[in-house]
């Protein structure tokens, strides 16, 4: 994971790029799980959504690390 990314000359932190990507993936996962009726089994939906977002963001940061996921 490098320090920053550039979009048309604007430098943004790489973590911000990953956070936006994680938000999109979390949104898609929430839509899929909601359509499958998974949230009927979840005790606290907001807490579950927050944990899902953190896990997706963690996975993305580990996958984009220089040594890979298991480094």
N, C-alpha and C positions, 0 to 999 in steps of 0.2 A: 504494500500500500504506500503510495507516494504521498507527499504533503499536500499538493494542490493540483487542480485541473484547470484548464483554461477553455472558456467558451467565448469565441469571438473577442478575445483580448481581455476578458473579465476573469480574474482568478477567484476560484471558489475552493474552499477546503474539500478534500477528497471525502471526508466523512459526511459532509453535507450531500454530496452526490449519492453516496451509499444510503443515507437516511431517506432521501426522496425515493430511491429505487426500492428500499425496504417498505416504505409506506405503500407504494403501488402494489407490491407483492402481497402485503398484508391485506390490503383492500380486496384483492382478487381472492385470497384464501378465505376471507370472511364471507364474501359472496358465495363461494363454493360451499363452505361449511353451513351457511345459513340455508342454502338451497337443499342440502342433504338432510336438514333437520338436526344437525349436530348440537345446536345451541339449546335444545331441550334437555340435554344431559349435562350442561355446564351450569355450575352453581352461580358464578358471578361473571357475567359476559364481559364487562369492562375490564376486569382483572385478567381474564383469559386473553382478551384482545391485546392488552398491554404486554403480557408475557409472550404472546405470539410475535408481536412486533420486535421485541428485544431479541428473541431467538433468531428471527430472520435477519436482523441487523448484525448480530454476532456472527452468523454464518457467512454473510456477505463480506464482513471485514476479514474473517479468517480465510475465505476463498481468495480474496484479492491480496493477501499478504505475500511477501516475496518468496517465502518457502513453501507456500501452499497451506492446506487446511491443517495438517498434522505437525507443522513446525513449531 
